[in-house]
């Protein structure tokens, strides 16, 4: 199976994107498409007393509360960007009693996948009264791979069964990473084959629960199938999906990562060693940064964003300052010299792709079954340059609790969040909205066009207040300004 490709040039923040849109001739694409319908809309069978106030199709929420960014749009003679508010609708494009919906969970795992699936199924059946003899909600096994062979990878879902999934981790539908280079014709061929299968199965709505890569496929499917509502739901424990304040599973993952850090801190402290903890975070450092700040027991946090766009000489100076910081931490402890370092896995990729070296050896990514060498180079630098107060070298241990933090069930916070996302996805898919993603943005639930979602990946702003607070917590040197960051 092909490995997911990481493009560090896609890392960015929404504020930077908005500033770019203020300068463009084209208006900000905040509107969502609606499916082509063959008949008249049907009235919502659920009253406002039962389902909540109907949302006007024109009800919108600002995409930014930053006055300076809003002013840039006003000065350019443009409207300040907005998103459509998500919620129940008075008129529906699909008859909820006889609609055919499919759910796919794609990409990596995140706590809460089963919870979102149950929310969608329950909303269709228990709330909108789906008749199993007239329509269905099916789950697709094994992600997009299953969509290439729907009859052999489907299961009819019932809320009486999926409610038991709430206490289970992982995904009962299965998450198999499947990338279009493995499919005949690449991404276009994959989209074409899936589209044929969706039509063959008479699917009206497709729910895609996945990260930025999965939403790109969803975007293509929506464009290729104007009569099918394709609704994205942001899923990534890394929290790196653009235009989502948070993605489900992130809170649980940070909690688990913090627990792992606190536990292994006792290990390092008791055995007088340096601990290197490596977590998921292929493109961004949100999990490790939040967990380090929550723990308060971390001496050094390494995230991909801190090394982006640096010249070799500036990297060398920054790296030297980080190792000197560790040496100071260890030397300062008179009786129990130790340190904890947390690393996002994407650091290795960023350093390797920029051609950086540590202790005279180039950083190498894992490839072709050969492991990467960043952690070993870090261990070598520690053993060479870090001493306790008696001038002795410290042993270094490594631990990678990566899968541990993403595979368990969602905590209460994420459970509620998943329930909201799933229900709102159904409300708006039934109303015919397509090629969009349900998002918690600026404390409101909105519909974000997938065109915007697939434009990059959200990253930690290393010059922002949050990262500076992380640096203050660990006492590590400040990240240098990049010469070529996005």
Secondary structure as UniProt FT lines:
FT   HELIX           8..10
FT   STRAND          11..12
FT   HELIX           14..23
FT   STRAND          33..34
FT   STRAND          42..43
FT   HELIX           48..51
FT   TURN            57..58
FT   STRAND          60..62
FT   HELIX           67..75
FT   TURN            76..77
FT   STRAND          82..85
FT   STRAND          91..92
FT   TURN            96..97
FT   STRAND          100..105
FT   TURN            111..112
FT   HELIX           113..122
FT   HELIX           123..127
FT   TURN            132..134
FT   STRAND          136..140
FT   TURN            141..142
FT   HELIX           143..147
FT   TURN            148..149
FT   HELIX           150..152
FT   STRAND          154..156
FT   HELIX           159..162
FT   HELIX           163..167
FT   TURN            172..173
FT   HELIX           180..182
FT   TURN            184..185
FT   HELIX           186..200
FT   TURN            201..202
FT   STRAND          205..210
FT   HELIX           212..224
FT   TURN            226..227
FT   STRAND          229..235
FT   TURN            237..238
FT   TURN            242..243
FT   HELIX           250..271
FT   STRAND          274..279
FT   HELIX           286..295
FT   STRAND          300..302
FT   HELIX           304..307
FT   TURN            308..309
FT   HELIX           312..332
FT   STRAND          339..344
FT   HELIX           346..353
FT   TURN            354..355
FT   STRAND          357..358
FT   TURN            359..360
FT   STRAND          361..362
FT   TURN            368..369
FT   HELIX           374..385
FT   TURN            389..390
FT   STRAND          396..399
FT   HELIX           402..406
FT   HELIX           412..430
FT   TURN            431..432
FT   STRAND          433..434
FT   STRAND          436..441
FT   TURN            442..443
FT   STRAND          444..449
FT   HELIX           450..453
FT   TURN            454..455
FT   STRAND          457..458
FT   TURN            462..463
FT   HELIX           465..474
//
